Amino acid sequence: GQQLNQSPQSMFIQEGEDVSMNCTSSSIFNTWLWYKQDPGEGPVLLIALYKAGELTSNGRLTAQFGITRKDSFLNISASIPSDVGIYFCAGKTSYDKVIFGPGTSLSVIP
Amino acid sequence: DTEVTQTPKHLVMGMTNKKSLKCEQHMGHRAMYWYKQKAKKPPELMFVYSYEKLSINESVPSRFSPECPNSSLLNLHLHALQPEDSALYLCASSLGRVSTYNEQFFGPGTRLTVL
C-alpha cells in the first residue's frame, strides 16, 4: 500500500536554531498536509499544500510541495521551546482519505 | 465555531462493558472521521462518513460500531473490547467531497483504556 517516510525520526536542537524535516513517498499525492501533535492532544494542522511546487508560509513555518508530487519539506525558523512535539506529514489521496507519515519528534533545548 | 469537540476525554472500561465516544463539529463540514492512535505512532484511519453515509471502513473489527446521527455528530459505539484496543481515539472533520481544499481538522481525542 501507500506509505510515507519522514526524516529525521527525531531531532534535538538548541533554542533559536532552524529546523528542517522532510517527507517522501513512492506515490503521488494531490495535497500535502503538515500537522503538529502535543502529547495527549489531537494533531493541529500547520500548513496545507495543494499544488506541485507551491511554497507556503505560516509565521516561522515554511513548507513546500515537491515538483514530483512525491515529497514535501517543512522548515521552522528560530525554534522556541513550544515547538516541541511530533510533526506528521500527511498525503491526501482522495477527498476522503489521508495517509500519515510516521512522524518526526522535535525536542528544543532552552 | 472552528473546533471539533470529543467526549469523554478519558474512558476506562472493562472487556464486557458497552460505551460510546462522541464527536461534534459546527463548522458545516460534511465529512467526519474516526482514527485510532497508539503511542508514538501516527493516526490510523478507521471510518469515514461522507454526507452522513459510511464511505470507508478500514476493515475495523465489529466490536467498533460507528454512527452518524446528523451532519454535526459522530459516535463510536464500543462493545466487548480487548486490552489491545487501548489507544487515543481521534475524531476529525473536513468540508467534504465538494471542496478541493479539504484538509482535516482534529478533535483533542479520547484516551481509552480497556482493562
Contacts between the chains, C-beta under 8 A, distances in Angstrom:
chain1	res1	chain2	res2	distance
A	31	B	102	7.4
A	31	B	103	7.4
A	33	B	103	5.7
A	33	B	104	7.5
A	35	B	106	7.7
A	40	B	88	7.4
A	40	B	109	7.5
A	40	B	111	6.8
A	41	B	108	5.5
A	41	B	109	6.8
A	42	B	4	7.6
A	42	B	6	7.9
A	42	B	90	5.2
A	42	B	92	7.8
A	42	B	106	3.7
A	42	B	107	5.3
A	42	B	108	4.9
A	42	B	109	4.9
A	43	B	43	6.8
A	43	B	90	7.5
A	43	B	106	4.9
A	44	B	106	7.2
A	45	B	103	5.7
A	45	B	104	7.5
A	45	B	105	6.3
A	45	B	106	7.8
A	48	B	101	7.2
A	48	B	103	4.6
A	50	B	100	6.8
A	50	B	101	6.9
A	86	B	40	8.0
A	88	B	42	5.7
A	88	B	43	7.8
A	92	B	102	7.0
A	92	B	103	7.9
A	95	B	31	7.4
A	95	B	50	7.8
A	95	B	96	7.2
A	95	B	97	4.6
A	95	B	99	8.0
A	95	B	102	5.5
A	96	B	31	6.0
A	96	B	33	8.0
A	96	B	48	4.8
A	96	B	50	5.9
A	96	B	55	5.8
A	96	B	56	6.0
A	96	B	97	7.3
A	97	B	45	6.7
A	97	B	48	7.0
A	97	B	56	6.5
A	98	B	45	7.2
A	98	B	104	6.0
A	100	B	42	3.6
A	100	B	43	5.6
A	100	B	44	8.0
A	101	B	42	6.5
A	102	B	41	7.4
A	102	B	42	5.8
A	103	B	40	7.8
A	103	B	41	7.9
A	103	B	42	5.8
